[in-house]
């Protein structure tokens, strides 16, 4: 009955417990944090088995939802639930947190605080994916902001304070508008259902009102409520023009933090659109879908062009991430099974691939003390195994058939074509600049000749440029393994996701038929 709570609170309590460790016990702090992350990953694996086998008596279905009265007069309850969509995102979050903590052993400053904040960030993201009361969802949404701010502002680069403040300002404004939307939605639900029904923020009850009481929750009200929620989610995705915080944050944060932000936190915005906006406001979503699709297409093409012009390795990967997230948004707003299912699958694929790219870029930066692309060249002969790993991740990002990036993007774009051929053509154009900037990035680093006066050449002369170590390999190995596994066998994850899309598709079908 408390299993979902345990999944959320274990990293929270573990992070708080780390704060009581002596500062000088550096090795113990690192390994304890990694052990806590591994235990959390085991809990999530148990949750996956529970979900897949919940019809067996030893796996009670009560594991899959929890609800406790908290402030009933305000419609606030402690309610958690899991379905196929949230399950795969919970698994992604637990996996990436474990990998990113393992990749953080080179952090030297304030290790205790760093590891605690990484676990707290994991707890906040898991809460977002599991909360089924809107106020509880908002609490976890805000909880994510605190550790992310400190991880960026304390352990980032020279412009870390600027990047952290920009991140907080963008996120806080969007979160405030979402809070206003949550309060208003509860009010209109009460108005639609009758005063005797009471004020509630339970998602299941709000969905019933959204589907049965359209006379009160009409298209105009839905539109304003949708915009309030979308203000928060668009920042986290991020959609154009709410994207400008991302390149600064990703380039200034340490590589493991960037990998976690890009791999997991960016999915909370897309999840918000799918879990809340689309089923709660189906008429408004239908009306504003051209706006969201236009923003997604602009983001795909504009950020792909920006990626081509970057001279900084992490900023290139940051703009590449925004561009590929635009494809996911297009699939989500295609409103058909192929597009929406592909979008959710691609959320997982994007998280794995992007995290791998940022971690490998961090390994390279550690060896050369530079991220400037013009400094690199000819590294494949000197660091062949790191080159192989980076090549796999880059080809996955390109959507090479046989790797994980292909299936999700193919299904997303197939759904977009079925919905709107013009959008499908424009969305598919991402392949051209993506191939250009990814091959330019990879070939420029691994082949050619480095600058004679550059730091990479100096590292080569000193013999300090070493290939990937076994410890580093085992950090990224799970991500590389999933790149191949999902690319060859995507049916398992798709099978978990698809049944959970049925209710959303039914809500959309009923709304569009009106």
PyMOL commands that set and color helices and strands:
alter all, ss='L'
color gray80, all
select helices_A, chain A and resi 3-18+26-52+61-64+72-74+84-102+111-130+134-155+160-193+195-197+203-212+219-237+244-252+255-280+282-309+313-332+337-368+373-375+384-398+404-419+421-428+430-446+455-462+470-488+491-513
alter helices_A, ss='H'
color red, helices_A
select strands_A, chain A and resi 65-71+76-81
alter strands_A, ss='S'
color yellow, strands_A
deselect
rebuild
show_as cartoon
